[in-house]
Amino acid sequence: MAETVTRALQTVGATLRYDVRPGTGSDPRPLLLIGSPMDAAGFATLASYFGDRTVVTYDPRGVGRSERTDGAPETLPEEHADDLARLIGALDAGAVDVFASSGGAVNALALVTARPDLVHTLVAHEPPCAPVLPDREAALAVCADIHRTYLREGSGVAMAKFIALVSRTGPIPADWAEEPAPSPEAFGLSAEDDGTRDDALLGQNMRGCTSYHPDFAVLRAVTARIVIAAGKESEGTFCARAAAAVAEGIGVPLAVYPSHHGGFLGGEHGQHGAPAEFAEALRASLAEESPVVQPFAFPPVS
């Protein structure tokens, strides 16, 4: 395999760094692997299963090697989508296939909404779109509280609340604020505030990402093929419930992938999923084969 090449791209308010891994196969269409705030390093294991494809990964603005130059404290999915559109344009290879995880899946939905001509197939895995949930008001309130907590008390206390949110099963009750706050120590975190406020998850992306409502009318009409997926082990959690509601809103079946929210991870960030099985499911989706469909029993989107 040819050596990975790292490139820089100037966008509006940021300098993006992205990596191109040339493949050994004959498929000319690049495969773009994206997350948010996960950077390119988080996709090392998954990329290794697609050595036959040209694989592109990147660091989103404000993360890793991609510096922000606009000084803005928060970023909207539409801004990330514009970054992605410019990155795909710089590849000069036509429409690409995209696997997008978590916040990256939200940004990819915004990309396909604005520029469907740039995407052949999108596999959006567990996009945390709170507005599509029946318990949307409570979910959005929790996300806003996590952001406020971060600004007020720092990352440890806020991250404990975030972990409690994404690991919770079932709808968020309206009286969630009356529940005891989770302890940072319970998650191996420090409650001490180190004074920094540059966390891309808790600060830059938290509110914009989770408050994004996909334009279902547009997404139902685009030429790009859209697959919405959730992990089998994620059933009932915030991100999986949102994925099911997004799939229903677009009018496509929910593809149930192996493992959990980070099912493609092979030790990155200390997390392990089932990357070989996950890559097999992703390859099937990209090949337009029927995904494994086991609908979750969630309330319909409204």
C-alpha positions as CSV (number, residue, x, y, z in Angstrom):
1,M,0.0,0.0,0.0
2,A,1.2,3.5,-0.8
3,E,2.2,5.7,2.1
4,T,-0.5,7.8,3.8
5,V,-0.3,11.5,2.8
6,T,-1.3,14.3,5.2
7,R,-2.6,17.5,3.7
8,A,-3.8,20.9,4.9
9,L,-6.9,22.7,3.7
10,Q,-7.9,26.3,4.4
11,T,-11.6,26.7,5.1
12,V,-13.7,29.6,6.5
13,G,-12.3,30.1,10.0
14,A,-10.1,27.0,10.2
15,T,-7.2,25.0,8.8
16,L,-8.1,21.4,8.4
17,R,-5.6,18.5,8.4
18,Y,-6.7,15.3,6.6
19,D,-5.1,12.0,5.7
20,V,-5.3,10.1,2.4
21,R,-4.5,6.4,2.5
22,P,-4.3,5.1,-1.1
23,G,-6.0,1.7,-1.6
24,T,-4.8,-1.4,-3.5
25,G,-8.1,-2.1,-5.2
26,S,-9.8,-0.8,-8.4
27,D,-12.7,1.2,-6.8
28,P,-11.9,4.8,-7.6
29,R,-14.4,6.2,-5.1
30,P,-12.8,7.4,-1.8
31,L,-14.2,6.3,1.5
32,L,-14.4,9.2,4.0
33,L,-14.5,8.2,7.7
34,I,-15.6,11.0,10.0
35,G,-16.5,11.7,13.6
36,S,-17.0,14.7,15.8
37,P,-15.2,15.4,18.0
38,M,-13.3,12.2,17.2
39,D,-10.3,12.9,15.1
40,A,-8.6,10.9,12.4
41,A,-6.7,8.7,14.9
42,G,-10.0,7.2,16.1
43,F,-10.5,5.5,12.7
44,A,-7.1,3.7,12.5
45,T,-8.6,0.3,13.1
46,L,-11.6,0.7,10.9
47,A,-9.5,2.0,8.0
48,S,-7.2,-1.1,8.2
49,Y,-10.2,-3.2,7.1
50,F,-10.5,-1.2,3.9
51,G,-7.1,-1.5,2.4
52,D,-8.6,-2.0,-1.0
53,R,-10.2,1.5,-0.9
54,T,-8.7,4.9,-0.8
55,V,-9.6,6.0,2.8
56,V,-9.7,9.6,3.9
57,T,-9.9,10.7,7.5
58,Y,-9.7,14.2,9.0
59,D,-9.5,16.2,12.3
60,P,-12.6,18.4,12.6
61,R,-12.1,22.1,13.2
62,G,-10.8,22.7,16.7
63,V,-9.7,19.1,17.2
64,G,-6.3,17.6,17.0
65,R,-4.3,19.1,14.1
66,S,-7.1,21.3,12.8
67,E,-6.8,24.7,14.2
68,R,-9.7,27.2,14.4
69,T,-8.8,30.7,13.2
70,D,-12.2,32.4,13.8
71,G,-12.1,32.4,17.6
72,A,-15.7,31.3,17.8
73,P,-16.6,29.3,21.0
74,E,-19.1,27.0,19.3
75,T,-19.6,25.4,15.9
76,L,-22.8,24.4,14.1
77,P,-23.3,21.2,12.1
78,E,-23.7,23.4,9.0
79,E,-20.2,24.8,9.5
80,H,-18.8,21.3,9.8
81,A,-20.7,20.4,6.7
82,D,-19.2,23.2,4.7
83,D,-15.7,22.0,5.9
84,L,-16.6,18.6,4.6
85,A,-17.8,19.9,1.3
86,R,-14.5,21.7,0.8
87,L,-12.5,18.7,1.8
88,I,-14.4,16.5,-0.7
89,G,-13.9,19.1,-3.4
90,A,-10.2,19.1,-2.7
91,L,-10.0,15.4,-3.3
92,D,-11.2,16.0,-6.8
93,A,-12.5,12.5,-7.1
94,G,-16.3,13.0,-7.5
95,A,-18.9,11.8,-5.1
96,V,-17.5,9.9,-2.1
97,D,-18.8,7.2,0.3
98,V,-19.0,8.4,3.9
99,F,-19.1,6.5,7.1
100,A,-20.0,9.0,9.9
101,S,-20.1,8.4,13.6
102,S,-21.9,10.2,16.4
103,G,-21.5,14.0,15.9
104,G,-19.9,13.2,12.6
105,A,-23.2,11.6,11.6
106,V,-25.0,14.8,12.4
107,N,-22.5,16.8,10.3
108,A,-22.8,14.3,7.5
109,L,-26.6,14.6,7.4
110,A,-26.1,18.4,7.2
111,L,-23.6,17.8,4.3
112,V,-26.0,15.6,2.3
113,T,-28.8,18.1,2.9
114,A,-26.7,21.0,1.5
115,R,-24.6,19.1,-1.1
116,P,-26.1,15.7,-2.0
117,D,-24.0,15.7,-5.2
118,L,-20.9,15.1,-3.2
119,V,-22.0,11.9,-1.5
120,H,-22.7,8.5,-3.2
121,T,-23.6,6.6,0.0
122,L,-23.8,7.9,3.6
123,V,-23.8,5.5,6.5
124,A,-24.7,7.6,9.5
125,H,-24.1,5.7,12.8
126,E,-26.0,6.9,15.9
127,P,-26.4,10.6,15.2
128,P,-27.4,12.3,18.5
129,C,-30.2,14.5,17.2
130,A,-32.3,15.3,20.3
131,P,-35.1,17.2,18.5
132,V,-36.4,14.0,16.8
133,L,-37.1,12.2,20.1
134,P,-40.5,12.2,21.9
135,D,-38.6,13.3,25.0
136,R,-36.9,16.1,23.0
137,E,-37.5,18.9,25.6
138,A,-35.9,16.9,28.4
139,A,-33.0,15.7,26.2
140,L,-32.2,19.2,24.9
141,A,-32.4,20.6,28.5
142,V,-29.9,17.9,29.7
143,C,-27.5,18.8,26.8
144,A,-27.7,22.5,27.6
145,D,-27.1,21.7,31.3
146,I,-24.0,19.8,30.4
147,H,-22.7,22.7,28.4
148,R,-23.4,25.2,31.3
149,T,-21.8,22.8,33.8
150,Y,-18.7,22.7,31.7
151,L,-18.4,26.5,31.5
152,R,-19.1,26.8,35.3
153,E,-17.3,23.8,36.8
154,G,-14.9,22.3,34.2
155,S,-14.6,19.1,32.2
156,G,-14.7,16.4,35.0
157,V,-18.1,17.3,36.4
158,A,-19.6,18.0,32.9
159,M,-18.2,14.8,31.4
160,A,-19.7,12.7,34.3
161,K,-23.1,14.2,33.3
162,F,-22.4,13.5,29.6
163,I,-21.5,9.8,30.3
164,A,-24.6,9.4,32.4
165,L,-26.7,10.8,29.5
166,V,-25.3,8.7,26.7
167,S,-25.4,5.5,28.8
168,R,-28.9,5.9,30.0
169,T,-31.5,3.6,28.7
170,G,-35.0,4.8,27.9
171,P,-36.6,8.3,27.6
172,I,-35.3,11.1,29.8
173,P,-37.9,12.1,32.4
174,A,-39.2,15.6,32.6
175,D,-37.9,15.8,36.2
176,W,-34.4,14.8,35.4
177,A,-33.0,17.9,37.1
178,E,-34.2,16.6,40.5
179,E,-32.0,13.5,40.1
180,P,-28.6,13.5,42.0
181,A,-25.7,14.6,39.8
182,P,-23.4,11.8,38.8
183,S,-20.0,11.7,40.6
184,P,-17.0,12.3,38.4
185,E,-15.0,9.9,40.6
186,A,-17.5,7.1,39.6
187,F,-16.2,7.4,36.1
188,G,-12.5,7.8,37.0
189,L,-12.6,11.5,36.5
190,S,-11.4,14.4,38.6
191,A,-13.9,16.9,40.0
192,E,-11.1,19.5,40.1
193,D,-11.5,22.3,37.6
194,D,-8.2,22.8,35.7
195,G,-9.4,26.1,34.3
196,T,-9.3,25.1,30.6
197,R,-12.4,25.6,28.4
198,D,-11.2,24.2,25.1
199,D,-12.9,20.8,25.1
200,A,-14.4,20.3,21.6
201,L,-17.1,18.0,22.9
202,L,-18.4,19.8,25.9
203,G,-17.8,23.3,24.7
204,Q,-17.5,23.7,21.0
205,N,-20.0,21.1,19.7
206,M,-22.3,20.1,22.5
207,R,-25.3,22.3,21.9
208,G,-25.1,22.7,18.1
209,C,-24.7,19.0,17.5
210,T,-27.5,17.7,19.7
211,S,-30.0,20.4,18.7
212,Y,-29.7,19.6,15.0
213,H,-33.0,18.6,13.4
214,P,-32.5,16.9,10.0
215,D,-34.6,18.2,7.1
216,F,-36.5,15.0,6.4
217,A,-38.3,16.4,3.3
218,V,-34.9,17.2,1.7
219,L,-33.2,14.0,2.8
220,R,-36.1,11.9,1.4
221,A,-35.6,13.5,-2.0
222,V,-31.8,13.6,-2.4
223,T,-29.9,11.4,-4.9
224,A,-27.4,10.3,-2.3
225,R,-28.1,6.9,-0.8
226,I,-28.6,7.1,3.0
227,V,-28.2,4.3,5.6
228,I,-28.9,5.1,9.2
229,A,-27.4,2.6,11.7
230,A,-27.2,1.9,15.4
231,G,-25.3,-0.6,17.4
232,K,-27.1,-3.7,18.7
233,E,-25.8,-3.1,22.2
234,S,-26.9,0.5,22.1
235,E,-30.6,-0.3,22.0
236,G,-32.6,2.2,24.2
237,T,-29.8,4.7,24.6
238,F,-30.0,8.3,23.5
239,C,-28.0,8.0,20.3
240,A,-29.6,4.8,19.2
241,R,-33.1,6.1,19.9
242,A,-32.2,9.2,17.8
243,A,-30.9,7.0,15.0
244,A,-34.1,5.0,14.9
245,A,-36.2,8.2,14.8
246,V,-34.0,9.7,12.0
247,A,-34.3,6.5,10.0
248,E,-38.1,6.6,10.3
249,G,-38.2,10.3,9.4
250,I,-36.2,9.7,6.2
251,G,-38.2,6.6,5.4
252,V,-35.4,4.0,5.5
253,P,-35.0,0.9,7.7
254,L,-32.7,1.1,10.6
255,A,-29.5,-0.9,10.0
256,V,-28.5,-2.6,13.3
257,Y,-24.7,-3.0,13.4
258,P,-22.6,-5.1,15.7
259,S,-21.5,-3.8,19.1
260,H,-22.2,-0.3,20.5
261,H,-21.7,3.4,19.8
262,G,-18.0,2.9,19.4
263,G,-18.3,-0.6,17.7
264,F,-15.6,0.2,15.1
265,L,-12.9,1.0,17.7
266,G,-10.1,-1.4,18.2
267,G,-8.5,0.1,21.3
268,E,-8.5,3.8,20.2
269,H,-9.2,6.1,23.2
270,G,-9.1,2.9,25.4
271,Q,-12.3,1.6,23.9
272,H,-13.0,-1.7,22.2
273,G,-15.9,-2.7,20.0
274,A,-16.1,-5.5,17.4
275,P,-14.2,-3.8,14.5
276,A,-14.0,-6.8,12.2
277,E,-17.7,-7.5,12.4
278,F,-18.5,-3.8,12.2
279,A,-16.3,-3.4,9.1
280,E,-18.1,-6.3,7.5
281,A,-21.5,-4.7,8.1
282,L,-20.2,-1.4,6.8
283,R,-18.8,-3.0,3.6
284,A,-22.2,-4.6,3.0
285,S,-24.0,-1.3,3.4
286,L,-21.6,0.4,1.0
287,A,-22.1,-2.4,-1.5
288,E,-25.9,-1.7,-1.3
289,E,-26.5,-5.2,0.1
290,S,-29.5,-5.4,2.5
291,P,-28.3,-4.4,6.0
292,V,-29.3,-6.4,9.1
293,V,-32.5,-4.9,10.1
294,Q,-33.9,-5.5,13.6
295,P,-36.2,-2.5,14.3
296,F,-35.9,-1.2,17.9
297,A,-39.1,-0.7,19.8
298,F,-39.0,3.1,20.0
299,P,-41.9,5.5,19.8
300,P,-42.3,7.0,16.3
301,V,-40.8,10.3,15.3
302,S,-43.2,13.3,15.3
